[in-house]
Amino acid sequence: MAKARQSTETAKALVSPLFAWSNAVLKGGEMMLDSMAAAARNAKEIRVAVLPDGDTPQRRPASRKAKRKARRRR
């Protein structure tokens, strides 16, 4: 059955270039959807490391210039 479908598509492509173009676009869309589905399947397996806050350096106090700019923005 797949062989008959393929030969029918080939015959239509020879007759109408628009059919060939639209078929290529649809195949490209199908491949994009397949790759998105594979990425979604693999995204569940991704693990992300979270670093504790104890290792982060202390924030420096804001400078006088930064404080003045903050007041002007308000």
C-alpha positions, -999 to 999 in steps of 0.1 A, spaced: 0 0 0 28 24 8 43 18 -27 10 27 -44 8 59 -23 43 68 -32 38 63 -69 6 83 -68 23 112 -51 51 111 -77 26 111 -106 8 141 -90 41 159 -85 49 156 -122 16 170 -132 14 199 -107 44 217 -93 22 232 -67 14 197 -53 52 190 -51 58 223 -32 29 218 -8 39 182 -2 75 194 7 61 220 31 39 195 48 67 170 52 89 198 67 61 206 92 57 170 101 95 168 108 93 199 130 64 185 150 83 152 154 114 170 167 93 191 191 77 159 204 111 143 209 124 174 227 94 175 250 99 138 258 136 144 267 128 176 286 113 156 315 147 139 320 167 171 324 180 178 359 190 213 371 213 220 399 204 247 424 232 262 444 226 272 480 227 309 489 254 304 515 281 303 489 272 335 472 292 367 480 276 394 501 260 423 481 278 456 485 258 485 497 246 509 470 268 539 463 256 574 468 252 580 431 230 549 428 208 561 456 204 595 440 194 580 407 169 558 424 153 588 441 151 607 407 133 578 390 105 579 416 
